[in-house]
Amino acid sequence: MKIAVFASGTGSNFAAILKSIETKQITNVEIVLLVSDNPEALAVKKAKEALIAVFTFRAKEYPNKQAYEEEILEKLTESGTDFIVLAGYMRLLGSILLHAFEGEIINVHPSLLPAFKGKDAIGQALGYGVKITGITVHYVDEGMDTGPIIAQRAIMIDPKETRDSLMKKIQEQEHQLLPEVLQDLVNIGGYK
């Protein structure tokens, strides 16, 4: 399975997938492209260091979402991408990518969906005072964190939990669950 990883920030999930491939925790998966809407993202640096093709863009430099998604689709096609993994990508996908890769896009989200959709799910969970949060890997549809759920992991929130400590716990679980889901999808042929 040839995957493109979309990331906007540090690329910790990208790095976890890459490490899982290198250590053979994941087999029959290859990262062929990193896509980022932030050319300065640490994820971009990590991909370049790993000699993985990178496509970066700034949305504001395009007339509309359709224009930059058409260019992304061109890069995905050129790279032979079979499947897209959103790993800290902070943009909603539009119809061009959703139609071209229907049922072939997953996202990792730092909450037990359907709770705490959208941005700052960790802050939302802490603000609401819940005792349990978690992570969700789900298929991507046109809504915000509304696609069918593939897998979830619960995480206890300690009484003295901080945003940073909870983020660390969540990322540790993301770095385990996302590679597991990718391997499961390969094993069942859950992609084109």
N, C-alpha and C positions, 0 to 999 in steps of 0.2 A: 504494500500500500504506500503510494507516494503522497506525503502530506505536505500541506503548507500550513505554517503556524502564523497566526496573526497576533501581534503583541504591541502594546503602546508604552510599556514601562521597562521594568528591570529585567524581564525575561526569565524569571525564576522557574516558571512552568516549562518554558522552552528548554531551559538548561536541564530540567528534570527529565523531559522526554529524550533529549539528546543523550544524556548519561544512561538512561534505560536502554537505549538502542546500542550504545557502545559496550555496555556490560551484558548484553544479550538477555536482559530482563524482558525486552520487547524484541520479537523477531519478525522478519518480513515487513518492516516499516522503515521508510527512509524519509527524512525531512529534505524536501527539494527546494523549499523557498520559505523565507521569512518575510512577512508583509508588516510594515509598520507605518502608522500615520504620524510618527514622531521620529524624524531622522536622527535626533540626538539620543534616542532611547538606548539604555544599556543592552536591551535585547538585540539591537542592531550590531553593537560591538561584539557581543557573544557569537552571533551568527557568522560575522565576518571572520572572527578568530577560528571558528570551526569550518571555515571554507564553504559555507552554505550561501547560496544565492540570496540576495536581499533586494526587496523593492520597497522604497520609502516614498512617502508623498506627504504633502500638507494640503488638507482639504480646502483651505481658504484660497489656494492657488488654482482651483478648478471652478468653473462656472456653477457646477451643481454636483450632487452625489452621483448622478448617472454618469457624468464625465469621468470621475476618478474610478468608479466601479468598472467602467468599460476598460480602463487601462489595467486595473488589477486583474480582470478576467483574462485579458491578453497575456499577462505575465503568468497567470496560473496555467493557461493553455500551453504556453511555450515550455513551461517546466514539467509538464505532464502530470500535474497534480490530480490525484484521485479524490482527495478528502481534505477538508479544512478543519483545523483546530483553533478555536478562539481561546487564547490564553492571556487574559489581561488586556484584551483589545477593547478600547473604550468607545467604540462607535457601533451603532445599530447597522446591520447589513440591510441593503436595499434589494429591490426586486431583481436586479441584474444578477447578483451573486446568488441570491436565494433560489432563483429559477435554474440557473446553470448547475448548481450543486444541491438541488433539492434532496433532502434526506441524507446529505453527505457533509454536514457541518455540525460540529459539536462545540459546546462552550463549557468552561468550568466556572462556577459561580460560588462566592463565599457565603452561602447561607443554605438552609434547608428549604428550597423552594417548595411551595409558592410564597413562603415568608421572605420579606426583605429583598424584593426585586430592585434592580437598578443600581445606581451608584451608592457607594459607602454602606454596603450591607453590614459590615462589621460595626460601624458607628450606629446604624439603625438598631442592631441587636443589643448593643450595650445601652443605648438610650432607652430602649423599650424595657430593659431589665429582665430579659429572658434568661433562663438557667441553662438552656441547651441551644446551640446553633449548629452549624456544620457546613458541609460543602455539597454541591450538586453538580453532576455532569449531565448535560441535557442536549438534545437535538435543538438546533436553532430554527425558529420560524420567524414570521414577520413581527411578532410582539417582543416586548422587552422581558427576557427571561421567562418566556411562556411555553417553550417547546416541550415535547415529551421527555420525561425524566428517564435517564438510563441508570444512574447509580447515585447513592447518597451516603454520606458518613456523618454521624452525629459527633459533636464536640461539646463537652461540658464547659460552662463558663464559671470560673472560680469567683468567689465573692470579691476578691481584690484584683480581678482581671483588669488589665489596661488594654488600650487599643493595640499597642505594640505586642504585648504577650499573646493576645488573642490572634492577631495577624500571624504570628509565628506558628502557633498551633494549627491554624487553618492552612497555612502554606505547607507545613509538613504533611498534612493529610492530602492536600491537592497533589503534591509531588509523588505520592504513592498511588492515589486513585486514578488520576488521569492516565498514566502509563498502563495500569491494569485494564481500564476501559478500552484503550487503543488495542491492546493485545486481544481482548475479548472480541472486538469488532473484526479483527483480522481472522481470528479462529473461526468465527461463524460466517465469514464472508459478508459482513454487514456493511459493505461499501461496493461501489461500482465494479 
